[in-house]
Each structure stands twice: as structure tokens, then as C-alpha cells.
Amino acid sequence: MTARAEEVVKKIWVVGGGHLTKAGDCLCYLIDVGDLVLLDCGLGPDWDALKDNIASTGHDPTKIHTLLLTHGHIDHVGAAAAVRRDSGCRVVMHQADAWILERGDERASAASWYGMHLPPCPVDEKIEGERRTLAFSQGNLEVIHTPGHTPGSVSVLQATAGRKVLFGQDIHGPFHRDFGSDLAAWRESMMKLLAIEPDVLCEGHFGQFLPADTASAFIRQQLDEQETR
């Protein structure tokens, strides 16, 4: 039986990751802002299952408008070439990680860790600077540069139904020199996210945290655990 998407809050669904697609996939989120935005897309082999889950929300996966990628690791970008091929979407990510996907770099993408190949994919829009607002027909997404896990890691903020929903995909790390990780930059990034005081945190591997005190507590927990390592 095909797994179905899970609604987090109105017009935001988890459509990939864990029990929904392949176990190694990150959690992938579908956001309806008048135009369909897919936030991250998993390792790649389960793109068909991801499409089925998107369809279960009542949306056509071939109508994805934007694929927004939070960083260059294969469990987040592996299906990018297939998503772009099947939907004609624009691919957006931070310029500091865009080269990883465009070259299909197997070391920086951690593809070699998985014993996989990363199909290269063009990045249509490369974000530069600290913040960038992406405007859609029925709302905006604010992309925030949060380096640390990788140089081009970003988090995404959406204000919806009176709540601040923060997509912070790999808040927990891990950190490795192959990724260009920077713990000092990561700590600064986490403080930046705490200052947002999100009502809902959608993380990339550990799930969703709400209400606000639970969301902030998860970020603080990662900071505390990193200090003890």
C-alpha cells in the first residue's frame, strides 16, 4: 500500500522520508503558496513514491513550480534532476552549495557515503547573501542563509495562518570536513533561528516540533549536545 502524505499545518505536507519513501531520504515538504514548492527531494530512487505522495494531497507532481533545496547533500537533492525533468520546475539553492549539485560531486554531496551516484542538475536560481524572499502567487517564503552543516545551508521561514513555520532541515548536523562544515558558523546560525521564535519547526530527519517552546527546545538541545561532544 502506498504511503500517503501527512499534513503538518494547513497547506504544508510531509511527502517524503522515513516511512513515506526510502528510509535514507530526508523529510521532504510540499508547500502550497498558490504555486507548489517542494522543499528537498530525497536520495532519488524513490521519486515515484514521492510523486504518489504528492498526488495524495490533491496536487499534480508534474505541476511543481519550485524545487527549493536546503543544501547539497544527496539525501536532500538526489532526485533533483528527475523532479526538474518531470515537472519543468525551477531549481533554487544557495550559491555556496549549488556547485555540488551541478557537478554531481560525490564527496561533497556525501553520495560516496551512501555508495550512490548523484545525477548532476542545473540550478536555475542561486541565492546569494543572508536573506532572500521568494514571492509566489499566494504567499512568500523567506530563505535564510544558515551555514555550518555546509557552507550553503539555508533555512526557510513561512508566515501562515498567524504562525511562523520554520524549515530547518539539518539542524542536528552532522559535521565533517568533506562537507565544509564550520561549527562556529553553525552556532551563529542556530542563534539566528532561535531569535525567530518559530511556532512550528519542520526538521529534516527528526520530524516536526510544535508549539513554539518545543520548537526552540529542539534547537537548544542540539546546541547543548554539540558542546558536550
C-alpha positions in Angstrom: 0.0 0.0 0.0 1.3 3.4 -1.0 2.0 5.7 2.0 0.2 8.9 2.0 1.3 12.4 2.8 0.9 13.8 6.3 -0.3 17.4 6.8 1.7 19.4 9.3 -0.4 22.6 9.2 -2.8 23.8 6.5 -1.2 23.6 3.1 2.1 22.1 4.3 2.6 18.3 4.0 5.4 15.8 4.6 5.6 13.9 1.4 8.9 12.0 1.7 11.3 10.5 4.1 11.2 7.7 6.7 8.2 5.5 6.3 6.8 7.6 3.4 9.5 6.8 0.9 13.1 5.4 1.2 14.5 5.1 4.7 17.6 7.1 3.8 15.6 10.1 2.4 15.4 13.3 4.3 11.9 14.5 5.2 10.6 16.3 2.1 7.9 19.0 2.4 5.3 20.2 0.0 4.2 23.8 0.4 1.2 25.3 -1.3 1.7 29.0 -1.7 -0.6 29.3 -4.7 2.3 27.7 -6.6 3.7 24.3 -5.5 7.0 24.3 -3.8 8.8 21.1 -3.0 11.4 21.5 -0.2 14.1 18.9 -0.7 13.6 15.7 -2.7 15.4 12.7 -1.1 18.0 10.4 -2.5 16.4 9.8 -5.8 15.4 6.1 -6.2 12.0 6.7 -4.6 11.0 9.6 -6.7 8.0 7.6 -8.0 6.8 7.1 -4.4 7.3 10.8 -3.7 5.2 11.6 -6.7 2.4 9.3 -5.4 2.5 11.0 -2.0 2.3 14.5 -3.6 -0.7 13.3 -5.7 -2.4 12.1 -2.4 -2.5 15.7 -1.3 -4.7 16.5 -4.3 -1.8 18.2 -6.3 -0.2 17.2 -9.5 3.5 16.4 -9.1 4.1 17.5 -12.7 3.0 21.0 -11.6 5.7 21.6 -9.1 6.7 25.2 -9.6 9.9 25.4 -7.5 12.2 22.8 -6.0 13.9 24.6 -3.1 16.9 22.8 -1.8 18.3 23.4 1.6 21.8 22.2 1.0 23.9 19.9 -1.3 23.7 16.5 0.3 22.4 13.6 -1.7 19.6 12.7 0.7 18.2 16.2 0.1 19.0 16.7 -3.6 19.3 13.2 -5.2 16.1 13.4 -7.1 16.6 17.0 -8.3 17.3 16.1 -11.9 14.2 13.8 -12.1 12.0 16.4 -10.4 13.1 19.1 -12.9 12.7 16.7 -15.8 9.2 15.6 -14.9 7.8 19.0 -13.8 9.8 21.6 -15.6 10.3 23.3 -12.2 12.9 25.9 -11.4 15.6 24.6 -9.0 16.7 27.0 -6.3 19.5 26.7 -3.8 22.3 28.8 -2.2 25.2 29.6 -4.5 27.7 28.2 -1.9 26.3 24.7 -2.4 24.9 24.9 -5.9 28.2 23.7 -7.5 27.8 20.4 -5.6 24.6 19.5 -7.5 25.7 21.0 -10.8 28.8 18.9 -10.8 27.3 15.8 -9.2 30.2 15.9 -6.7 30.1 12.6 -4.9 32.3 13.6 -2.0 30.8 17.0 -1.0 27.3 15.6 -1.5 28.0 12.6 0.7 26.9 10.4 -2.2 30.0 8.3 -1.6 28.9 7.7 2.0 25.7 6.1 0.5 27.5 4.2 -2.3 25.4 6.2 -4.8 25.8 8.4 -7.8 24.4 12.0 -7.8 23.0 12.9 -11.2 24.1 16.5 -12.0 21.3 19.0 -12.3 21.3 22.7 -13.3 20.5 25.2 -10.5 18.2 27.8 -12.1 18.4 30.4 -9.3 21.3 30.7 -7.0 20.6 32.6 -3.8 23.3 35.0 -2.5 23.6 36.9 0.7 21.9 36.4 4.1 18.2 36.5 3.2 16.1 36.3 0.1 12.3 36.5 -0.2 10.8 34.2 -2.8 7.4 35.6 -3.9 4.6 33.3 -5.1 1.0 33.9 -6.1 -0.4 33.4 -2.7 2.4 34.0 -0.3 6.2 34.3 0.3 8.9 32.1 1.6 11.9 33.7 3.2 15.2 31.9 2.6 17.8 32.4 5.4 21.4 31.5 5.0 22.3 29.3 7.9 25.8 28.0 7.2 27.5 25.4 9.4 26.5 22.0 8.4 27.6 23.0 4.9 28.6 26.5 3.6 25.4 26.9 1.6 22.9 25.5 4.1 19.7 27.5 4.3 16.6 27.5 6.4 13.1 28.6 5.2 10.5 30.7 7.0 6.9 30.9 6.1 4.3 33.0 7.9 1.0 31.2 7.6 -2.3 31.3 9.5 -0.8 33.5 12.1 2.1 31.1 12.8 5.8 31.2 11.9 6.7 27.8 10.3 10.5 27.2 10.1 12.0 24.6 7.9 15.4 23.9 9.4 16.4 20.7 7.7 19.7 19.5 9.2 19.9 21.5 12.4 21.5 18.5 14.1 24.4 18.2 11.6 26.5 16.1 11.2 29.7 18.0 10.7 32.6 16.8 8.6 35.5 18.4 6.7 34.3 16.8 3.4 31.1 18.9 3.8 33.0 22.2 4.6 31.3 22.2 8.0 32.0 25.1 10.3 30.9 24.7 13.9 31.3 28.3 14.8 29.2 29.4 11.9 26.6 26.7 12.8 26.3 28.1 16.4 25.7 31.6 15.0 23.1 30.1 12.6 21.3 28.4 15.5 21.2 31.6 17.5 19.7 33.3 14.4 17.0 30.6 14.2 16.2 30.9 18.0 15.7 34.6 17.5 12.9 33.9 15.1 10.9 32.1 17.8 9.2 29.7 15.4 5.8 28.3 16.2 6.5 25.2 14.2 9.8 23.6 13.3 10.0 21.2 10.4 13.3 19.4 10.7 14.8 17.2 8.0 15.3 14.0 9.9 13.7 14.2 13.3 10.2 15.4 12.4 8.1 18.4 13.4 8.2 20.3 16.6 5.3 22.4 17.9 4.3 24.5 19.7 6.9 27.3 20.0 8.6 26.2 23.2 9.0 22.7 21.8 10.5 24.0 18.6 13.0 26.2 20.4 13.8 23.5 22.8 14.9 21.2 20.0 17.4 23.8 18.7 18.8 24.4 22.1 19.1 20.7 22.7 21.3 20.4 19.6 23.5 23.3 20.8 23.9 21.7 24.2 24.7 18.3 22.8 27.3 19.7 20.5 29.0 21.4 23.5 29.4 18.0 25.2 30.9 16.1 22.3 
